[in-house]
Amino acid sequence: MKILIETNIGLFLAYLTPRGEIAIYEGEDDIPVTSIAPNLKRAAVLDVSTDGVANAARTWLEHTYDRLEVTCVIAQMVPPSH
């Protein structure tokens, strides 16, 4: 799964990795800015749904970048190797 997040400071990509982490990339960079754990849905269940991954990435971006505003979020299903 790939989530494209357009913001007022540029484009970010979030991928759900095969290890169950969310890797966040800035623009066309090949190296992730960070890797975060998905949010918990309830108790000890990770929320790896499209909405859950997008929400976790958006929350991290908004807390990390000052004055960041998300303008658009687009989810795409891609093979795990991409």
Phi, psi and omega in degrees: 000136178235131178246122174264128181237109176272133180228175177288349178249003177139186183262138175234148176240138176236128179241137170276115184278162177300338178279357179087013177262164176251114178266130182247127180244147176256123179059229182264011182300144178271344182253128182295147175290321180200168172228124184237160176275147175297159175291158174276135179280309176197148182046244183248028181259120178286140179267095179256021174289167179302313179296321180295316179294316179298319180294317179297315180295316180297316179299315180298314180299315182294329178276339184267320184255123181293133177063025178283135176234124178280128180255334183200141176231125181233127178258138177228138175271124179227156176298151183304336183281354183258000000 
